[in-house]
Amino acid sequence: MSPFAKELIYRNYLKGSTVKDLSLKFGLLPQRVKAIVYQKHLYWEEVYPKLGETHMRVSIETEALYAAEFPFVDYGSDLVIMAEMEKGVRL
């Protein structure tokens, strides 16, 4: 996912969206949503206060260079796995 989509997930979580809601909204497994929220929380609470604005700009530029070669998928990264999980098991 792009850094901007991850930030959107984190901001929505802080506003009160549940992990399940975000999972369905972005087509991601709940575990991935939790990991994104944790990573963004860690970044904003631990990394950003120490490294600041310049580090954030360099990080965004690095992500943009990566995205030029390998485009991001902002929706539905885990839809195939989620569909398999919805099938359940045969009894």
N, C-alpha and C positions, 0 to 999 in steps of 0.2 A: 504494500500500500504506500501511497505517497505520504510524505511528511504532513501535508496539509489535511489529508483525510484522517490521519492518526490524531492530529490536533483537534479536528472536529469531533472525533469519537470521545476524546478526553474531555473536551468542553461540554459535550452533551451529558457525559457521565456526571460531571460536577454539577450540572443543572438539575440532576435528579433522574435521568434515564437509567433504566436497569440494564444489566448485562444482557439479559434475554432480548430486550427491545433493540439494543444496539446490534446484537447478533443478527436478528432478523432484518433490520434496516440496512445493514451493510453486507449481508450474505457471508458472515464469518462465523466460525465456531466460537462458542462462548469462551473457551480457553484462550483463543487468540485475542478476543476483546479484553479479557482480564490482563493478558500480557501487555497489550498496548497501553491500557490505563496505568498499569504499574510502571512501565518504562517512561511514560510521559510524566507521571508523578515524580519519579526519581529524577528525571531531567530537570523539571522546574523547581524542585525543592533542594536538590543537591548539586547538580552540575552547573546550571545557569547562574546561580548566585556566585559561584567561584570563578567561572570562566567568562561570563558576560556576553555582551552583544556581538562582539567581533567573532567569537567562537560560533555563535548561532548563525551568523551570516556566512562564514566559511562552510559550515555544515550544510546549509541550504544550497550553496553553490556546488558542493560535492555531490549532493543528492541530485541536483539538476543535470550535472554531467553524466551521472549514472543513468538517469531517466532518458537521456538522449539516445543511449545505446540499448537499454532494456526498459521499455515503457512500463509504468506502474499500472496495476489493475486495482482500481479503487472500489469496485463492487464485485462481490461474488467469488472471491478467492476460494472459498470452501464450499460452494454450492453442491458440488458432486459428492463430497463426503457427507454433507448435511442430508442430502437426498437418500443416501444409503442408510443413514441412521434412522431416518423416518420410516423406512420400510419395515423395520423391526425384524423379528425372527419368525420362522415358520414353526407352527406347533403341530 
